[in-house]
Amino acid sequence: MIVITGATGALNGATAERLLERHGPDRIVVVARDPAKAQRFADLGVQVRRGDYADPASLPDAFAGADQLLLVSSSDPTADAVALHRAAIDAAVEAGVGRVLYTSHQGAGLGSPFGPGHDHAATEQALAASGLRWTSLRNGFYAHSLVWLAGPWQRTGVISVPGDGPVSWTAREDAAAAAATVLEADGGFDGPVVLTAGAAPTFEEVAAIASEVTGRTIRHEVVTEEAWAAAQQAAGLPEPAIRFTLGFYRAAEEGRFAGVDPLLGSLLGRSPRSVRAELEAEVAAGR
């Protein structure tokens, strides 16, 4: 049996849907903080259980009987993500889970200036110490984030960033499909597994692609962190969000998102979605 946390969200929800396309609902269990939000899965015959990382007592029963557990990382930037993840890992041990698949991120490292990078690395350490079989799905930086990380370039004609470096922008949908394939394999993917798109363009290169997609010149500029932060503050972005986002640009400059790996394409049986395709969709949507 495969138990999936976070299925009310976009990433693990897409993985659950992919598995349900190929398997009966009796093989899948969905865990949600609010089971009512997972009603669409219940309507398909999937068992829905309540489980909340912040309520550790709810987790052993939620994970019971799992041959494999797909453990989504916390998406709350204000939470102690590592403590939440450790609570889930402890519950997986108590429940006798066969294997844990954790949705990590490329560039995971305790020294990362990007907060989630540190959290993912600490969580991987907890998994390694747990005695469980585990796989860490180190997904490339999600490509839909370009909508806000590249700024309002469609309006201004400029991609203005406080730091630049190569990023293997990876479609969340591709990562979700790959996770389903890894779950179906039920082994052979031990420890960290890197899942990225086939290229890692810089923002300067993204600007060149955007120029080709739109047929107009999109400039690229690197400004100081102070100037960028002031512009974000003027646009209404809260100070914690500014600090969080600056961590991404610093990590990109350090090359933490630069690597590419052919495994994602191999699991998909096709080329992963490209930055060009992402920008074309963004332009078509007028975002």
N, C-alpha and C positions, 0 to 999 in steps of 0.2 A: 504494500500500500504506500502511496505517495501522499504525504501531508504537505500542504502549501500554505505558508503564511503570506500576508500582504496581498492576497488575491483581489482585494478591492482596489488596489492600486494598478497603475498602468503596466509595470514590468511583470510582476508575478501573475497578474490577471491575464496577461497575454500568454504567459507560459501555461497556465491552467487551461485556457481555451485551446491552445495547440494540442495539449495532451488529450483533451476531451474529443477532439476531432478524430483521434485514432484509437481511443480506449473507452470502455464503458465507465459510467460515473461511479460504479462500485469500487474502482481502483483509486479514486481520488478523494481526499478529504481537504476541505478548505478551513483555515483558521482565521478568525477575524476578531478584532476588538469589539465590534458591533455586528453581531450576526445578521441583523436586519439589512445591513449594507451589502451582504453577500447573497441576497435573495435570488439574484439571477442564477447563481450556481445551484441553490436549493431547488429552483424550478426545473433544473435539468436532472435532478435526482442525486446531486452531490451532497454528501454529508457535510454540514457546516457546524463547526465547533467554536465556542468562545475561547479566546486566548489573548492575553495582553502581556507584552514584555514587562510592563510596569506593575503587573500583578503576578509575580512569579508562581503563586499558588495555583493559578489557573492553567499553567502551561503543561505539567506532566500529563494530565488527562487529555489536553488538547493534542498532544503529540503521541499518545498511546497507540501502539500497533504500527508505527511508521517504519517501514523498511528504509524509506528515504524521506528526509525532511528538507524542503526548500525554505531556507531561512532568509527572509528579506532583511536588509540593513535598515536601521532607523533613519527616517527622512527628516526628523525634527532637529534643526541645527541648534536649538536651545537645550536639548536633552543631553544627559550623560550616555551617549550611545554605547560606549564600551560596557558600562554597567548593565544596560538593557540587554546587550548581546550576550554577556556572561550569564545573565539570568536564564536566557533561552537555552544556552549551551548546557548549563547545569540541569535544566529540566529535560533536555534531550538525553543526557546521561541517565537520569532517574527513570525516564520512560523506556530506556533500552532501545533507542533509535539505532537503526542499522548503519545509516550514513547521513551526514549533514552536507548539504550544498548551500554555501553562503554567497549572497550577491555582494561581492567585493568590488574593487575598482582598480584599474590600471594605475600604477604609480603609488600603490600602497607602501607606506614607509613611516617608521616612527619619527623620522626627521623631516617629514614633508611640511612645507608651510601651508598646505591646503588641509584644513581641519579633518575632513573625512578620510584623507590619506592616512593620517595617524590612527584614526579610529579603526579603519579596516585592518591595518597592520597589527594593532593590539588585539583585535578580534581573532585574526588568524593565529596569533600566538596562543590565545585561549583555546582555540580549536585543537591546535597541535598538542596542548597539554591535557586535553580532556580524555584521551584514550579512545575517542570515537574515530571511525573512518570519516574523512572529510575531504571536501573539494571546495576551493575558493574560486569563484568565477570572477576573475579580474577583468571586468568589462571595460572597454575603451570609454573615453569621456562621451557622454550621450549627446548625439548630434543635435537633438532638438534644443539643447542649451545655446546653440549659436544664435537663436532668436534674440536672446538678451545679452549674451557675452560679447557679441560683435556690435552691439549698440544699434541705434536707429538709422542704420546706413542707407536704407531705402529712401528715407526722407532727407538725410543730410548729404548723402553721397560720399561719406567718409566712415571708415572703420577706425575708430579712435580708441586705443587701448593703452593701459599703463605698463604693459610688458608683453613681449611676444616670444613665442616658442612653438615648436611643432606639437600638434595634438591629433591623435588618431580618432577623430570624430566618428563615433559608431552609433548606428541606428538602434534605438532601444528595442524596436521590434525584432531586429536581427538577434540581439542578445537574448531576448525572450525565447525565440525559436531555438537557438542553440542550447539554452538551458533545458528545454524539453527533450532535445536529443540526448544530452548528457544524462538526464534522468532515466530515459529509456535504456541507455546502455548499461546502467546499474553496475558501474565499475570501470576501471581503466583510466580514471581521471582523478588521480590522487594529488592532494595538496593544491597549490596555486595553479590555475589554468588561465592563460591570457587569451581574451577574445576581443579582437580589434578589427576595424576596417583595414583596407589594404594600403592606405596612405595616411600620412600625418602632416598635413599642410600647416604652415604658419598663418597668422592672420594676414600677413602681407600676401601670401599665396591665395588665401580665401578672398581677398579683395580683387585679385586678378581674375579668379573664377567668377566672382559676382559681376565683374565688368563684362565678361563674356556672356553671362546669363541674361543680363539686363540690356546689353547693347549700349551702355553708357559708362563713362569712366568712374569707377569707385576708388577713391584714394584710401591710402593706409597711412596712419601716423601713430607714433608711440609718444605719449605725453608723460609727464611726471605723475607719480602716484598722487601727489598733492593736488595737481590740477584735475586729474580724473576724479578723485574723491570729492572735490568741491563741486564738480559738475553733477555727480550723482546725488549729492546732498541737495543741490538746488532743484533736482528733478524729483525729490521726495523720497529717495531711498534711505531707509533707516541706517544708523551708524553700524549696528551689528552686521547687517547685510553687506555694507561696504567693506568691512574688515574681512568677512567671509569670502567675498568675491576677489578681493585683492590677493588672498591666499592662492586662488586658482592661477592668476596671472604669474605670480612668483614661481609657483610649481612648474608652470609651462616653460618659463624662462630657464629653469633648471633642467629641463628635458625630461621631466617625470612622466609626461604623456606622449613621448616621442616614438616609442617602439611600436612596431606592427608585427603581426603574427598571422600566418596563413590558416590557423586552425579554425577560425570562425567561418571562413569561406568553405573549408572542407566539411564542416558540420552542416552548413546550409545547403551544400551542393550547388552553389552559385557564388558569384561575386557579392560581397556585402554592399549595402547601399553606400553611395559615394556622397561627398560633400556637395558636388555639383547637383545631384538629385535633391539633396536637402534644400539647397538654395533655390532651385527651380520651384519646389513646392512652397517655399516661403514667399517667393515672389508671386506665385499664383494665388496664394491665400491673402496677399497684401498685408502680411504681418510686419 
